[in-house]
Amino acid sequence: MHSAALAEMGLAQEWTYEAIEVSPEDFEGLVRSLPEQGFRGVNVTIPHKVAALSIADEASEAAREIGAANTLGFADGLIAAENTDAAAIAEALPYAPRGARALVLGAGGSARAAVWALREAGAEVNVWNRTSAKAEALADEMGVGLDPRDPEIVVNATAVGLEAATGVQPLSERGEPDLKPFPVFDDGLKAEVVMDLVYGSRETDLIEAARAAGAATVDGLEILARQGAASLRLWTGMEPPLGTMRRAARESE
C-alpha cells in the first residue's frame, strides 16, 4: 500500500517502506537507532502504541489525549508522535457526526482513538465493552457515557470478527452473520452507520449484517488506507494518492 503510493508520488527511488518486528523490550532502543539509519518515521502497531508515545519528544494533541501513538516522525533530532487512527476514523464517516449518538465497542487503544475522534467531532459518545470495568474506566477518563441504546453510529474497535475476516470459510457457508459476541444488538442492528476497524480478506459479519439492515458501512481496509495516507503526509509533506492506497490495500488481502 505504501510502496504503491510512493511510486505514484515519484519517491520510489528515494523512499522504501518495510516491516520490522521487535519485542517490547527492544522497542525503544530500535526506535532511537532508526533516524541515524536514514528513517524518516515509522508506523507502530500493537503492542507498542503506548510505548511509542512515552518515548516521543513531542506529541500531537490527539496522541496525548488518546494516550497512544501509531505514527512516529524523525526530524531535527526529535521524535514526534501522532495518532493517525483518529483522523482516519473521523474522515471515513459519511457525514459529520455532530449531535449524533455514537457507540464505540471496545476499550483498548483503537477504541480510545475512536472515542476521541467522535467526541472531538461533536458526537454524543458512549462505550460498551464485554468487560464492563474497562468500559467504565475509559468512559470516565474521556468524559463520555455508557448508554448503548439507539446509536446512530457504531464503531467496532474490538478484535471480534478477525477470525472470520481472515479465515477460509465464507459467510455463505457459515449461514447468517454472527452478532452473538455483541449482546448490545440482541434486539437488532439499527444504526445508520456501522464502522468496523477489523479487516481481512473477507468482510466481517458485523459489516455484512449492517449492510443487510440498510446501514452505511465503513470497513477496516478503508481505515487502514486513510491512516496510512495520513502517515505518509506527515513524513513527506506531500499529498498521498488515497485511491491508490485503498486499491492496494484491498488487492493485498
N, C-alpha and C positions, 0 to 999 in steps of 0.2 A: 504493500500500500504506500509506504513512504518512498520506496525506491521508484515506483511509478510516478509519484508526484515530483520527486527530484529530477527525474528525466524530463518531464514536461516543463519544469521550471528552468531547464538549462543548467542544472547544477550537478548532474550525474558524474561529471569528470572531477569535481572537487569534493563532493559530499557522498558519504555512504551511510546506510542505516543498518545496524547489526544487533543481534541479540546477545546479551551477556548474562549468564547465570551466576548468581552469587549468593552465598549464605548470609543470614542476618549478622553473623559475627564478623564477616569480612566486608560488609556493605560500605561502611564509612570509609575504610581505607581505600577501597576500589574507587569510590566516587571522587575522593580527593586526589587520586592519581590520574584521573581522566583528562583534566584540562591540559596537563603537560604532554599528553599523548595526542593532542590536537582535537579532542572532542569539544563541540560547541554546546552540547546538552544531552540529556537522557530522559526517556520516559521511564517511570517507575511503577511497578506493579506490586500486588500483594505478595509478600507481607512487609514491604519496605516503605510504604507511603508515609507512615508516621515518622519513621527514622529519617526519611528524606527531608521532611520539614525541620526536624530537630537539628540537622547539621547545616542548614542553609544560613547564609549571612544576612539575607533579606528575603522577605516573602510578601506575596500579594495579600490584599485583604481577604480574598476568597480562601487562599490556603491557610491563613492564620485562623480564620473563624471556623473553617471546616475542621481544622486540626490535622490535615493530611495534604501531601503534595504528590501529584502523579507526574510532574514535569520539573526538571531542573535545568537551568541555563548557566553557562560558564562565560563570564565576560569581566574584564577589568580586574581579574584576580578574585572575584567574588562568586559565590554560589547563590543563585536566585531561585526561589521556589514558587511554583504556580500550581493551581488545580484547574486543569482544562476540562475535567469531567463536568463541573458545574456549568460552565459556559455551553458545553455541548448539549447538556440536558435542556437548558433554557432555550437555546436556539432551535432545537429539534421539535419543539411543541408547535402544533399547527396554528395556535393563536396565543396571544398574550394572556397569561393566567391571572391577571389582576382581578381579585374578588372571587375567583373560583375556589371551590372546595377541592383540595388535593390530598391524596392519601399515599404515603410512602411506605412500602412494605420492606422491612428490614431495619437494622440498627448498626450496621457496620460502616466501613469507610465510604462505600458508594452511596449508602443511604444518607450519610451526613452531607455528601455533595448534593444529592437530590433535594434534601430538606432545605439546605442553604439557598440553592438556586431558585426554588419555588417561593420560598419566603421572601427573598430579595426582589422577586418579580411581582410581589403583591398578592400571592395566593394565600388562602386560609389553609395552612398545612396541618395535617395530622399524621401520626406514626403508628404503625402496627408491626409487631414482631412476635414470633412464636414464643420467645422468652419475654414475658411482659416487663420484667425488671429492666431489661436492656432498652425497651421502647420507652419506658418511663424516664430512664436516665437521659436518653437522647432528647426527648421532648422537653424535659426540664432545662437541660443545658442550652438548647437552641430556641427556647421560648415558643414552642408550638404545642399542638394539642394531641389528644389520644382517642378522639372520636372517629371510628372508621366508617360511620354511616354516610350513605348517599354521596360518595365522592364524584365529582365531575371529571377529575384527572387522577389516574392511578399510575404510580411508578413502582415497578418491581425491582428492588435493589438487593434481593436475596439470590442465593445460588439455585433456588428451586427452578427446575426446568433445564438445568445444564446437561444432565444425563440424557434426556430426550433430545435436546438440541444437537448433541454431538454423537448420538447413538446411530445404530444402523437400521432400526425398525421405524418406518414412517408412521405417522399418525393414522393413516388409513388402515394399517394393520393392528393398531392398538385400540381402535374404537374412538369414542368421544374424548375430547380434551379432558385431562385430569386436573381439576382445580381443588381436589381434596386437601392439598397442603395449605390452601388459603381459606380457612373457615370463614373469613370475612365475606366470602362470596357464596355462602351456603344458600342465600335467597336469590342468587343470580348476579351476574356481572352487568351492571347498568351504567357504567361510566361512559362519558363522551369520548375520552381519550385514554388509551392504555399504552404505556411505555414499558418495555421490558429490557433491562440492561444486559440480560443474558444473551449470548449469541453463540452460534454454531452453524453446522451445515444444514440444519433444519430449523424452521420456526418453532418457537416454544408453544406449549399447549395454551399458555395464557394469551399469547398473540392470536392463536387460532380461535380461541373462544371469544376473544374481544371482537375480532372481525365478524364472526358469525352473529354476534349480538348487535352489530351495526356501529361499533365504535371506530374512531380513527385510531390507527396503530402506528407505533414507532418502535422498531426493533433494535437490538443491541448492536448490530452492524452499523446502523446509522449513527449511533452514539460513538462507536469506535472510530468511524471515519471523521466525524466532526471534532472529537478531541484530538485526534492525530493531526488534523489540519491546524488546529489552534496551536499545537506544539511547534509545528513547522513555521508558523507565522512568527512565533516568538524567537526562534533560533535564527531564521534567515532574514527577517524584516520584509519578506515578500508575501504576497497573497497566494496560498497554495490552491491547486485545482481540486476543489472538493468533489466534483463529479468524477474525476479520475480516481481519487482515493476511494470513493464509495464503490465504484465498479471493481476496483482491485480487491477491496475487502470482501465483496460478495463472490468474486471468482476464486478467491483463495480458500473459501470454506467448502 
